[in-house]
């Protein structure tokens, strides 16, 4: 593990997050995709491409404050805090000529103008699809607090960086020039790069492969959760390339780190590594209520786990998280038929939890789903109380990759097949279902009395966030490229991230 020396002055610089910022995946530790922002636009146009190029002519847009060019694949969802905007992407359209080829990047932009400020540009692991899939880019959303940003890299690392980049000097970790250079195809280290003010300032790195023995499958995608002085994150530990066995069954699926130093505080030890279906690309949530705190872990075995926040020492000397309860989110008939286990990845078989669980009004919500490459299949939505008792479940939903949004007594969740569901949050009664007619990878944003959701065909659908739905209330906007990320709202602005561009949208 590479950590930074004690930097007490950093804590002095930390400031409270503005009420209308969106500083982490799900806005806060509940992960509920809801925002208090009002005055958002539902009448805008992203603009047209210039000829056959990938550039958009701003003159053809409507209600767009600014447009930022991303790479060719962008899964690291937008976060906003402290006047800065972060988005994860690949290096297919290099912002700096010294970084060429297939690499991964976390971009930082100015919130008001969209001006590019700096980037953390990370070399690939060199393992190919098995652990660092080509051209995927950074798939983690940055978690922002004070002058720090936390995210997971494609190299199975938890990274802590200075939100100001190198513009205010190099602090903590001092090997950025060597780290950014990476290795050539033969495994030989390249010469260190020449750093500039547009490069990121790394404070510390925690390598989950080296420190925890993790074998990441395809890509590391979890978004860090900040809860108090700790960082919670999933490790991406998974199966081998042939999907035959798990190379590191004893490695943890979730770790907890000290947010100041990057040191390991504790890890999940429920044996999930022996029950992994595929990988664990989701993100944790955190529950507070009734004098109790719980870390909520979406298991790679399709089980929802809750852990006490303070680890205990195990017999082998490891600090492990104490399991409070667990709930299987797969109905029994998804796992067994005629006394025989149903194989994973079959249409009517069991799934893991890919969407992040959310906490709303004292309850916890989760859905099951699989890698989109596995196609469509049966799903299940589950509502659980803080004791681990199932309040309701609904198995007429399909597999889902999405994180839910809840407010005004309603719970909204899409499935991969393209349907958006509205439930009574307490009872689970279905209010309505809407077909967007395109696969949904992202999650809904609930804000300003509306629900915003993108799909693979590039359409942003805007629905009224109420218990009744009329067809005339539905708005569809063609964003010109797949919308596989999640719209967010911050400080009066709607952010929509397509595969290739980030749009900051205001009322025209």
N, C-alpha and C positions, 0 to 999 in steps of 0.2 A: 504494500500500500504506500502511496506517495501522499504525504500530508503537508500542510503548511505549518510554519512555526506559530506560536501563540501571537494573535494579532488583536489585542484588546481594543484598539482604536476603531476597528470595524464595527463593533457593537455600538459605539457612540454615534456612528453615522446612520445606523438603522432608523427608519422612520415608519410610522404606521401606514398601512395601505389605505389609499383613498377609497371611500365608500363605493364608488362606481368603477373602480378598476376591476380587471379580471386577471388576478395574479397567478393562478395555477389551473391545471386541468380540473374542470368542475367548479371553478371560481374559489371555493374554499374546501376545507377538509371533509365536508359532507358530500362533495362531488356532485351535488344537485345542479343540473345544467339550467339554472334559473338566474336571472339578473334583475335588479331593481331599476335598471335604466329605462327611461321612457322617451317618447318622441322619436322613435325609430322609424325609418322609412320602409314602406312596402311598395314604393313606386320609383324604381330606379332601373338603369340600364348599364351594364358593365362596359360597353363600348365594343367596337369592331376591330378585328385584327388588320394590320397594315399589309395588304396584299397577301402573300404566302408566308410572311414572317410570323414570329411569335410575339411581336410587339403590338400593343393596343394603342389605338389613336384616342387620346383623352378627349378630343373634340367630339367624338361620337358617343361618349358616355353621358349619363344623366344621374345627377345626385351622388357623384363619386368625388370624395375629397382628395384622395390620392390612390395610385396603383403602384405596387411594388412587384418587380419581376422576381420570381423564385426560380427553382430549377425545373426539371421535367417531371419529377415525382415529389409531392410534398405531403407528408403524413404527420409531421410534428406540429400539432395544433397551436393556433395563435394564443398568446397570453400578453397582457398589458398591465403595466404598473410603473409608477414613477416617471411618467413621460416617455416610456420606451415600449416598443412592440417587439415581441420575439416570435420567430417561426422556424420550424425545422424543415429542411429540404435536402436535395442532393446538389452536386457540383456541376451539373450538366450545362449550366450557363455561368461560367466562373465570374465571380465578382473581383477576383484578384488573379492576374496572369501567372503568379507563382504557384497557384494551385490548379493543376490540370488533371483531367481524367476522372475516373470514378472515385469520388470522395463524398463525405457527408458533412453537412453544415448546419449550424444554428446561427441564423441571422438576427441582428438587432437593428431596428429602425427607429427614427424619431417619430413620436406619436402624432405630432401636429402636421408634419410635412411629408412623412414617409421616406425621408432621406436615409440612405444606408449609412449606418454608423460603424459597425464592426461585425466580425464573425468568428466563431470557433469552427475551423475547418479540419475535420478529422480524417486521417487515412483509414482505408479499409483494413480489416483483419487479414485479408488474403486467403480466407477459407472458402470463398465462394458461397453458393446458396446454403450450404449446411449451417453456417453460423452468422454470415454477414452478406445477405442476399444483394446481388449486384444492383446498383442504382436506386436503392430504396431511400437513401438519405437518413437523416436523423428522424426517428419516428416518435420520439418523446417530446412532450410539451414542457417548456421551462416553467419551473416554480420560482416565483420572484418574492423576495423579502428584503426590504432595506436595499443595501447595495450588493446583494448577492442573487445569483440565479443558479438553480439546481436542475440538472437534467441527466438522462442516461444516454450515453453515446452508443454508436453501433459496435464499439469494441467491448461491450459488456462492462462499462464503467459507469459509476455515479460520479458526475462532475460538478464541482462548485466553481463558479466563475464570478468575476467582478462585473457588475452591470455596466461599468464605464469602459470596459475593454482596457487596452494598454494606454489609452489616452492620458490616464492619471498615474502612470508608472506600473512597473511589474512587481506584484506583491505575491507572497506565498510561494507556490510552485514556480520554479525558475527555469524549467527545461522546455518551455513552449517551442522554441526554435527547433529543437530536436524532435519533440513530439509531433509537431505539425508536418515535419519532413517525412516521417514514416520510413518504410523500407521499399526497396525495388522488388520486382517479381522473383528475384533469386533469394530474397530474404536479407540482403545486405542493406545496412542502414544508409539512407541518403544523407548528403551534407545538410547541416541545419539551414533552415530558411532564414531570410532576413526579415525580422519582425518590423511591423509598422503600427501606427495608431489604429488601423482598421482590423487588427488581430485581437483575439480575445485574451484576457488575462485570467489564466487558470489559478485558482487558489488551492484546490486539492482534488485528487482523483482517488477513487476507491475501485480497484480492479476486482470484479467478482469472480473472474476466472482464476486469478492468482490467489486471492484471499479466501475464496469459498469453494473452489473446485468446480465451478459451474460450467456446464456445456450448453452454451446458448444455441437454440434452434432457430435458424433462418435469420432472425434479427432481434435485437434488444429494443423493446418498444415501450416499457412501462414509463409512466409519468410520476415523478417524485411527489410524495405527500409531505408537507411540512406540518408537524403537530408538536407544538412547544419547541423544545430544543432538539428535536429529532427529525430525521428523514426516514420515511418508510418507502420501500421500493421493491418491485418484483424483479426476479433475476433473469428471466427468459430461459431458465434451465429446461431442457426438453429432450426429445428423442433424436436418434441419429438420422442421417440423410435418407436411409432406406425405411425409416419409420418402423424399425424392427425392435429396437431396445433403447433403453435410456442409459447413455454412457456414464452419467454421474448421478445414480439414484439416491445417494446420500447427501448430495448438495442441497442447500436450502432453496426454496422457491420464493422466499421473501426475506429481506434483511432490514434491520433498523440501524441507522448510523447517527453519530453525533453530528449535528449540522455545522458546528463550528470547526471541528477538526477532521471529520471524515472517518473517524475510528468506528469500528464495529461495536454496537451496543448489544445486539441480540439477533437471533435468526429463528425462522420457522423450523420446527423439528417434528412435524406431525406425520412424517413419512410420505408426504405427497410425491416425493421423487420416485417412489416405487409404484405410483398410481397415475403418473402423468399420461394423458392421452396424446398430447402433441407438444405443447410448450406452455409458457405462461406469459402472455403479452399484455395482460390487463394491468390495472393500477389499484392500489389499496384506498380505502376510505376510513374515516374515523368517526366514531359515535361518542357523543357526550350527552348525558341525561340521567336524571334521578340519582345524581351523585356518583355516576359510574362512567368510566371511559373504556372504550374497546377499539382495537385496531381490527378493521374488517378486511379480510383477505379472500379474494375470489380464486378458488382453487383450480389448478389444472386438471383435477379429477372430477370437476363438476360439483364440488362441495363448497358451500359458503362457510368460512371459518371466522370466529371472533376470538381475539387474543387480548389478554390483560396487557396493559401498556408497559409494565415493568418486567423485564426478563428475569428468570431464575437460573441458578447454576445447576447444570446437569451433572451426572456422575462422571462423565467424560471430560468435565472442565469447561464445556461450552456454555455460554449464556444463551438460553433458549426462551422463546416466547411461550407463556403458559396458555394453553387452549381453554377458553371459557365455554365454548359450545361449537357445534357444527351442524349444518343442515344440508342434506343432499338435495340439490335443486333439480335433479333428474327424477321424474316419476319412475316407480319400480318397473313399469312395462317398457321403459326405454332401455333398461339395463338387462332384463332377463325375459326370455320368451320360451315357453314350454320347458322350463327348467334349465335352459342353456343361456349363457351370456350372449348378448347381441354385440356384434363387432362394432368397434368405433369407426366413425366416418361413413357408416351406412346411413341411408336416409332416415330410418326409424330407430336409430340407436342413440346412445348417450352422447352428451357434449360437455365440454368444459365451460367455464365462465370467462368470456372475452370482454364483454362490456363491464365497465366499472360499477360496482354497487353504489347506490346513493342512500343517504339518510335524509328523511323528511318527516317532520311532525312526530318524532319518537319512534319511527319504524324504519326498516332497512329493506331495500328493493334490489333484486338482482334478476338477470336473465341468462340463459345458457346459449351457446353458439359455437361456431367453428370457423377455421380458416376459410375465407371465401373460395379458395381453390377446391374445397371439398363440396361445393355446391349448396343447394338448398336442402332443408330437412326439418324435422320436427323440433320445436323449441318448448320453452316453459318460462313463464314469468312468476316470480315468487316474492311474497311480502312476509317479512319475519319481524317479530318483536325483539326487544333487547335481551330477552331470556333465551332466545333461540327457538321460540315456538312459531310455527308457520301460521300466519294470520289468514292468508289466502294464496292460491296459485291458479294459474291459467295456462293450460296446455294446448290451446288452439292458436297460439302464436307460433311462427316459424323460428328457425335459428336466428339469433341476433348478435351483431357485433357492437351494439350501441349501448350508451349510458343513458339513463332516463332523466326526465325533467319533471318536477312536481311543483304544484302551487294551487292555491284556492281549492284544496280538497281533491284535485285531479292529478293523476299520474299518467305521463305520456311516454311511450316507448315504441320505437320502430323495430322492424325485423329486416333481415338481409333481403328478403323477397320483395321489399319495397313498400310494405304496409306500415302505416302509423296507427297506433292504438291509443285510445283514451279510456282510462279506467277511473272509477271512483277509488280514490287512494286508500280508503279505509276498508271497503267491502270487496274490492276487486270486480265490481260489476262493470261490464263493458258498456261504455257510453256510445262510442262510434269507432269505425275503422276506415281509414282512407288509403287508397292505392295510388302511390306516386308513379307507378309503372316503370320503375328503374331500381336496380339494386341499391340498398342503403348501407354504406360503410360507417358513416359518421353518426353523430348524435344530435338530438333536437336542442335548440335554444328556446327557452321560455322567457319572454321579455315583452313588456309593453302590451300585454294582453294578446300576444301572438306567439305562434310556434313556427320557428324557422328550421327547415331541414333540407339538406342537399342529397343528391343521388348520383350514381355512377354515370348517368346520361348527361350530367351537367346542369340539371334543373334545380333551382332553389324553390321549394314549395313553402308558401306562407299560409298558415291555417289559423283560424280564431281559436284561442286557448280557452274554450268553454265546453260545456257538456253536450252541446248540440252542434251539428255540422251540416250546413247547407252547401250544395255544390257551387252556388254563386259566391260563396265566401272564400273560395280557394283561389290563391294567386300563384302563378308559376312564372319564374324568371329564368331565361336561358343564360347561364354564366359563361358559356363558350368552352368549357373544359370540365372534366369530372370534378364533382365536389365530394371528395371522400373524407374531408375534414369536417369540423363542426363550426357553424357560425357562432360568434360570441359578440357581446355588447359591452362597451366600456366608455364611460364619460360622454354619452350622447351619440356614440358612433357604433354602427354595425360593421363587424369585420367578417368578410366571407373569403375563405381561402380555397382556391381551386388547386388543381395539380400544378399549375404553372404561374399563378399570380395571387397576390393578396390585395383585396379591395377594402378600402376604408370608405364607408357609405354614410352620408348624412341626408337629411331632408333637403330637397332642391327648392 
